[in-house]
Structure formats: structure tokens, C-alpha cells
């Protein structure tokens, strides 16, 4: 998590903004941790499904679809949490050799000029997908499947919007740290 340290001789840069950004960052961390518990629920559901199918020869289409829906929620929410924790995949093979200051500048540029606009664009593009599903009252095409498929489809633009939100928070925290003249904290994975 990004933090901006202050010493006793200096005032923090934009303390209200920093406090708000830290709160948003903490909110994302808590959302990610809460979502992680869904993984346990999913594992238990899959184990139960296997047990019921192969031991008692019973199964449920709705229960199987619920597993897919949980996986979708976990995936979409976890993307923003992964970005918040700085555990996302980096393709740039040179990044690891840059100084902490250069990494910070690149993180600001990437967060604010690439991640945020691209994730907002993807979220916006998905809205018609969700609206169409909602307007049709789309449900499972399978007998015994789950109704209201639009609810799970709504997690697609929500997931992209959460990554954009985290991009703004992370980019601004890094920018404030850079403008305050403080060295960036060393993040895990860097």
C-alpha cells in the first residue's frame, strides 16, 4: 500500500487529499481481502459438487452456475486488489533495473495516463452489454439455471471501474510523494 511519510519538521502535502486517498486505498485493500474469502466459498462449493455428483449421483445446474459466477466476481474484484498490492504482471524487463525514483515516475505515468483511461473505456464499452442483458431480463438458458444473469454481467464494468479507481489513487499518491520531494517507498515485488 502506498504511504506518504511525514517527518516532524514538515507538513504533509495536501493532508486532506492524502487522507482521502489513503482511505480509498485502505477501502480497496479491505474489499480485496473480503473477496479473497469468496475463494474459500468457491473451493467448498466445488468440493461439495464433486462429492454430491460422484458419491450420491446428484447435481444442480444452479449450483454449478453459481460457481462460475463466484469465479467471475473473484476475478473482476481481484484485478483491482492485485494492482493495489503491486502484484500485477509487468512486461517491461527493464523496469526492475530502474532506480526507485524512475520507477515512481513510470508508475505515475502508467497509472494516470494508461491504466485509468483504458479501464474507464473498457467499463464504458461494457455498459451496453449489461444494459442489454438487464433489458431482456436475461437468465440462464439451462433448465434449473440461475435467473438474473445481468447481475453477474454487471461485475465486468464494475471490475474495470475498480481498477481505474485504484489507478487514480495509486497515481495521485505517487505524484504527491514525488512532488513533496520524498523518496518513494519500496514496494513488494519491485
C-alpha positions, 0 to 999 in steps of 0.5 A: 500500500502506498504511504506518504511519510511525514517527518516532524519538521514538515507538513504533509502535502495536501493532508486532506487529499492524502487522507482521502486517498489513503482511505480509498486505498485502505477501502480497496485493500479491505474489499480485496481481502473480503473477496479473497474469502469468496475463494474459500466459498468457491473451493467448498462449493466445488468440493461439495459438487464433486462429492454430491455428483460422484458419491450420491449421483446428484447435481444442480445446474444452479449450483454449478452456475453459481460457481462460475459466477463466484469465479467471475466476481473473484476475478473482476474484484481481484484485478483491482486488489492485485494492482493495489498490492503491486502484484500485477504482471509487468512486461517491461524487463527493464523496469526492475533495473530502474532506480526507485525514483524512475520507477515512481515516475513510470508508475505515475505515468502508467497509472494516470495516463494508461491504466485509468483511461483504458479501464474507464473505456473498457467499463464504458464499452461494457455498459451496453452489454449489461444494459442489454442483458438487464433489458431482456431480463436475461437468465440462464438458458439451462433448465434449473439455471440461475435467473438474473444473469445481468447481475453477474454481467454487471461485475465486468464494468464494475471490475474495470471501474475498480481498477481505474479507481485504484489507478487514480489513487495509486497515481495521485499518491505517487505524484504527491510523494514525488512532488513533496520531494520524498523518496518513494517507498519500496514496494513488494515485488519491485 
